[in-house]
Amino acid sequence: MTPAEFSSEGRQYIIPGTERPKRQMFKAEGKQLVVPGADRISMREHMARLMLKPIKPRRRQIGLSGTGLFGRK
């Protein structure tokens, strides 16, 4: 049976999975809101983090059709 909730409007039925999520509150830092877990880092620290990551291509390289590697077919 579907759970019922009593409110000022009367009896209301709740369909599981359709509840509204609680609104997330962000801290204000000056005029700007800060997302939890996002901390400001210096450019030097950002570059250090990038250097720790392995380099990987963003897209696969595609050769020209009909040509082989170094002109070989």
DSSP file (Angstrom, degrees, kcal/mol; ACC not computed):
  #  RESIDUE AA STRUCTURE BP1 BP2  ACC     N-H-->O    O-->H-N    N-H-->O    O-->H-N    TCO  KAPPA ALPHA  PHI   PSI    X-CA   Y-CA   Z-CA
    1    1 A M              0   0    0      0, 0.0     3,-0.0     0, 0.0     0, 0.0   0.000 360.0 360.0 360.0 142.4    0.0    0.0    0.0
    2    2 A T        -     0   0    0      1,-0.1    13,-0.1    13,-0.0     2,-0.0  -0.517 360.0-111.8 -71.3 131.6    1.2    3.5   -0.8
    3    3 A P        -     0   0    0      0, 0.0    11,-2.6     0, 0.0     2,-0.3  -0.352  30.4-144.0 -66.2 144.1    2.2    5.4    2.3
    4    4 A A  E     -A   13   0A   0      9,-0.2     2,-0.4    -3,-0.0     9,-0.2  -0.822   8.9-159.1-110.1 149.7    0.0    8.4    3.2
    5    5 A E  E     -A   12   0A   0      7,-3.6     7,-3.1    -2,-0.3     2,-0.6  -0.986  10.4-141.7-127.8 137.3    1.1   11.6    4.7
    6    6 A F  E     +A   11   0A   0     -2,-0.4     2,-0.2     5,-0.2     5,-0.2  -0.873  32.8 156.1-102.3 127.1   -1.1   14.0    6.6
    7    7 A S  E >   -A   10   0A   0      3,-2.4     3,-1.3    -2,-0.6    -2,-0.0  -0.694  61.2 -81.2-133.0-174.1   -0.5   17.7    6.0
    8    8 A S  T 3  S+     0   0    0      1,-0.3     3,-0.1    -2,-0.2    -2,-0.0   0.749 128.7  57.5 -65.6 -21.8   -2.5   20.9    6.3
    9    9 A E  T 3  S-     0   0    0      1,-0.3     2,-0.3     3,-0.0    -1,-0.3   0.641 117.9-111.1 -79.9 -16.0   -4.1   20.1    2.9
   10   10 A G  E <   -A    7   0A   0     -3,-1.3    -3,-2.4     2,-0.0     2,-0.4  -0.879  67.5  -5.1 119.8-155.0   -5.4   16.8    4.2
   11   11 A R  E     -A    6   0A   0     -2,-0.3     2,-0.4    -5,-0.2    -5,-0.2  -0.638  64.3-176.8 -81.7 128.7   -4.3   13.2    3.4
   12   12 A Q  E     -A    5   0A   0     -7,-3.1    -7,-3.6    -2,-0.4     2,-0.4  -0.982  18.8-136.6-128.5 138.7   -1.8   12.9    0.6
   13   13 A Y  E     -A    4   0A   0     -2,-0.4     2,-0.5    -9,-0.2    -9,-0.2  -0.745  14.4-146.5 -94.7 141.5   -0.3    9.8   -0.9
   14   14 A I        -     0   0    0    -11,-2.6     5,-0.1    -2,-0.4    -2,-0.0  -0.928   2.9-148.5-111.5 124.6    3.4    9.5   -1.6
   15   15 A I    >   -     0   0    0     -2,-0.5     3,-1.9   -13,-0.1     4,-0.1  -0.822  33.7-110.8 -89.3 123.4    4.7    7.6   -4.6
   16   16 A P  T 3  S+     0   0    0      0, 0.0    -1,-0.0     0, 0.0   -14,-0.0  -0.257 100.6  23.1 -57.3 136.3    8.1    6.1   -3.7
   17   17 A G  T 3  S+     0   0    0      3,-0.0    -2,-0.0    -3,-0.0    -3,-0.0   0.321 103.5  85.3  91.8  -6.7   10.9    7.7   -5.6
   18   18 A T    <   +     0   0    0     -3,-1.9     2,-0.1     2,-0.1    -3,-0.1   0.294  55.2 124.8-109.5  10.2    9.1   10.9   -6.3
   19   19 A E        -     0   0    0     -4,-0.1    -5,-0.0     1,-0.1     0, 0.0  -0.389  69.9-108.2 -67.1 147.0    9.9   12.8   -3.1
   20   20 A R        -     0   0    0      1,-0.1    -1,-0.1    -2,-0.1     3,-0.1  -0.594  35.9-118.2 -75.1 133.5   11.5   16.1   -3.6
   21   21 A P        -     0   0    0      0, 0.0     2,-0.1     0, 0.0    -1,-0.1  -0.367  35.1 -94.9 -69.8 153.2   15.2   16.0   -2.6
   22   22 A K        -     0   0    0      1,-0.1     2,-0.3    -2,-0.0     0, 0.0  -0.438  45.7-107.1 -66.9 140.3   16.3   18.3    0.2
   23   23 A R        -     0   0    0     -2,-0.1     2,-0.4    -3,-0.1    -1,-0.1  -0.520  30.9-129.3 -73.7 131.1   17.7   21.5   -1.1
   24   24 A Q        -     0   0    0     -2,-0.3     2,-0.4    -3,-0.0    -1,-0.1  -0.671  17.8-145.7 -85.6 130.8   21.4   21.8   -0.7
   25   25 A M        -     0   0    0     -2,-0.4     2,-0.3    10,-0.0    -1,-0.0  -0.804  10.0-155.0 -98.7 135.9   22.7   24.9    0.9
   26   26 A F        -     0   0    0     -2,-0.4     2,-0.2     9,-0.1     9,-0.1  -0.815  19.0-115.6-107.9 148.9   26.0   26.5   -0.2
   27   27 A K  E     -B   34   0B   0      7,-0.9     7,-3.0    -2,-0.3     2,-0.5  -0.570  27.9-129.0 -79.1 145.8   28.2   28.7    1.9
   28   28 A A  E     -B   33   0B   0      5,-0.2     2,-0.5    -2,-0.2     5,-0.2  -0.832  19.7-172.6 -98.0 132.1   28.7   32.2    0.7
   29   29 A E  E >  S-B   32   0B   0      3,-3.4     3,-1.3    -2,-0.5     2,-0.4  -0.859  70.3 -49.3-121.6  94.3   32.2   33.6    0.3
   30   30 A G  T 3  S-     0   0    0     -2,-0.5    -2,-0.0     1,-0.2     0, 0.0  -0.686 120.0 -25.5  76.4-129.1   31.7   37.3   -0.4
   31   31 A K  T 3  S+     0   0    0     -2,-0.4     2,-0.4    -3,-0.1    -1,-0.2   0.446 125.9  83.4 -93.5  -2.0   29.2   37.6   -3.2
   32   32 A Q  E <  S-B   29   0B   0     -3,-1.3    -3,-3.4     0, 0.0     2,-0.3  -0.827  74.5-130.1-110.3 141.4   29.9   34.2   -4.6
   33   33 A L  E     -B   28   0B   0     -2,-0.4     2,-0.5    -5,-0.2    -5,-0.2  -0.643  20.6-141.6 -85.2 145.7   28.5   30.8   -3.5
   34   34 A V  E     -B   27   0B   0     -7,-3.0    -7,-0.9    -2,-0.3     5,-0.0  -0.931   8.9-133.7-113.1 126.0   31.0   28.0   -2.8
   35   35 A V    >   -     0   0    0     -2,-0.5     3,-2.0    -9,-0.1    -9,-0.1  -0.588  37.3-102.2 -73.8 134.4   30.2   24.4   -3.8
   36   36 A P  T 3  S+     0   0    0      0, 0.0    -1,-0.1     0, 0.0     3,-0.1  -0.349 107.1  20.4 -60.4 134.0   31.1   22.0   -0.9
   37   37 A G  T 3  S+     0   0    0      1,-0.2     2,-0.8    -2,-0.0    -2,-0.0   0.247  94.7 112.6  92.0 -12.4   34.4   20.2   -1.6
   38   38 A A    <   +     0   0    0     -3,-2.0     2,-0.3     2,-0.0    -1,-0.2  -0.829  44.9 178.5 -95.9 109.4   35.6   22.8   -4.1
   39   39 A D        -     0   0    0     -2,-0.8     2,-0.3    -3,-0.1    -4,-0.0  -0.830  31.5-111.1-110.8 150.9   38.6   24.6   -2.6
   40   40 A R        -     0   0    0     -2,-0.3     2,-0.3     0, 0.0    -2,-0.0  -0.608  37.5-173.3 -79.1 134.6   40.6   27.3   -4.2
   41   41 A I        -     0   0    0     -2,-0.3     2,-0.1     1,-0.0     0, 0.0  -0.885  25.0-104.9-126.0 159.5   44.2   26.3   -5.1
   42   42 A S     >  -     0   0    0     -2,-0.3     4,-2.2     1,-0.1     5,-0.1  -0.322  31.4-111.1 -77.6 164.6   47.1   28.2   -6.4
   43   43 A M  H  > S+     0   0    0      1,-0.2     4,-2.4     2,-0.2     5,-0.2   0.874 119.4  55.1 -62.5 -37.4   48.3   28.0  -10.0
   44   44 A R  H  > S+     0   0    0      2,-0.2     4,-2.0     1,-0.2    -1,-0.2   0.918 109.3  45.8 -63.0 -44.2   51.5   26.2   -8.8
   45   45 A E  H  > S+     0   0    0      2,-0.2     4,-2.1     1,-0.2    -2,-0.2   0.876 111.3  53.3 -67.5 -36.9   49.4   23.6   -7.0
   46   46 A H  H  X S+     0   0    0     -4,-2.2     4,-2.1     2,-0.2    -2,-0.2   0.921 109.9  47.2 -62.7 -44.5   47.1   23.2  -10.1
   47   47 A M  H  X S+     0   0    0     -4,-2.4     4,-2.1     1,-0.2    -2,-0.2   0.872 109.7  54.1 -64.6 -37.2   50.1   22.6  -12.3
   48   48 A A  H  X S+     0   0    0     -4,-2.0     4,-1.0     2,-0.2    -1,-0.2   0.899 108.6  48.9 -64.4 -39.8   51.5   20.1   -9.8
   49   49 A R  H  X S+     0   0    0     -4,-2.1     4,-0.9     1,-0.2     3,-0.4   0.901 110.5  50.8 -65.0 -40.7   48.3   18.1   -9.9
   50   50 A L  H  < S+     0   0    0     -4,-2.1     3,-0.5     1,-0.2    -2,-0.2   0.864 106.5  54.7 -65.4 -35.2   48.3   18.2  -13.7
   51   51 A M  H  < S+     0   0    0     -4,-2.1    -1,-0.2     1,-0.2    -2,-0.2   0.761 103.0  57.0 -70.8 -23.6   51.9   16.9  -13.8
   52   52 A L  H  < S+     0   0    0     -4,-1.0    -1,-0.2    -3,-0.4    -2,-0.2   0.763  90.9  86.7 -76.9 -24.8   50.9   13.9  -11.7
   53   53 A K  S  < S-     0   0    0     -4,-0.9     2,-0.1    -3,-0.5     3,-0.0  -0.511  88.5-110.9 -75.9 142.1   48.2   12.8  -14.1
   54   54 A P        -     0   0    0      0, 0.0     2,-0.4     0, 0.0    -1,-0.1  -0.452  33.1-111.7 -70.1 146.1   49.3   10.5  -17.0
   55   55 A I        +     0   0    0     -2,-0.1    -4,-0.0    -4,-0.1     0, 0.0  -0.634  44.4 170.9 -78.9 130.7   49.2   12.0  -20.4
   56   56 A K        -     0   0    0     -2,-0.4     2,-0.1    -3,-0.0     3,-0.0  -0.996  35.8-105.1-140.1 145.8   46.5   10.5  -22.6
   57   57 A P        -     0   0    0      0, 0.0     3,-0.1     0, 0.0     4,-0.0  -0.386  16.8-148.6 -69.3 146.1   45.2   11.5  -26.0
   58   58 A R  S    S+     0   0    0      1,-0.2     2,-0.3    -2,-0.1     0, 0.0   0.836  82.7  22.5 -82.1 -34.2   41.8   13.2  -26.1
   59   59 A R  S    S-     0   0    0     -3,-0.0    -1,-0.2     3,-0.0     2,-0.2  -0.964  87.3-106.1-132.7 150.7   40.9   11.8  -29.5
   60   60 A R        -     0   0    0     -2,-0.3     2,-0.3    -3,-0.1    -2,-0.0  -0.495  40.0-113.7 -71.4 141.2   42.1    8.8  -31.5
   61   61 A Q        -     0   0    0     -2,-0.2     2,-0.5     1,-0.0    -1,-0.1  -0.610  28.6-157.3 -78.9 135.6   44.4    9.7  -34.4
   62   62 A I        -     0   0    0     -2,-0.3     2,-0.1    -3,-0.0     3,-0.1  -0.961   6.7-144.6-116.9 124.4   42.9    8.9  -37.8
   63   63 A G        -     0   0    0     -2,-0.5     2,-0.2     1,-0.1     6,-0.1  -0.356  33.2 -87.6 -80.7 165.1   45.1    8.4  -40.8
   64   64 A L    >   -     0   0    0      4,-0.1     3,-1.4     1,-0.1     2,-0.1  -0.526  50.7-107.0 -71.2 138.3   44.3    9.4  -44.3
   65   65 A S  T 3  S+     0   0    0      1,-0.2    -1,-0.1    -2,-0.2     3,-0.1  -0.432 101.2  21.6 -68.7 138.1   42.4    6.7  -46.2
   66   66 A G  T 3  S+     0   0    0      1,-0.2     2,-0.4    -2,-0.1    -1,-0.2   0.304 103.9  96.5  89.8  -8.4   44.4    4.9  -48.8
   67   67 A T    <   -     0   0    0     -3,-1.4    -1,-0.2     6,-0.0     6,-0.2  -0.910  59.6-149.2-115.2 144.1   47.8    5.7  -47.3
   68   68 A G    >   -     0   0    0      4,-0.7     3,-1.3    -2,-0.4     2,-0.3  -0.311  43.9 -61.8 -96.0-175.4   49.8    3.5  -45.1
   69   69 A L  G >  S-     0   0    0      1,-0.3     3,-1.5     2,-0.2    -1,-0.1  -0.541 122.0  -2.4 -70.4 129.0   52.2    4.4  -42.4
   70   70 A F  G 3  S-     0   0    0     -2,-0.3    -1,-0.3     1,-0.3     3,-0.1   0.822 135.6 -54.2  56.2  36.7   55.2    6.4  -43.8
   71   71 A G  G <  S+     0   0    0     -3,-1.3    -1,-0.3     1,-0.3     2,-0.2   0.429 104.9 131.8  84.2  -0.9   53.9    6.1  -47.3
   72   72 A R    <         0   0    0     -3,-1.5    -4,-0.7     1,-0.1    -1,-0.3  -0.539 360.0 360.0 -82.7 151.3   53.6    2.3  -47.3
   73   73 A K              0   0    0     -2,-0.2    -1,-0.1    -5,-0.2    -3,-0.1   0.399 360.0 360.0-107.5 360.0   50.4    0.6  -48.5
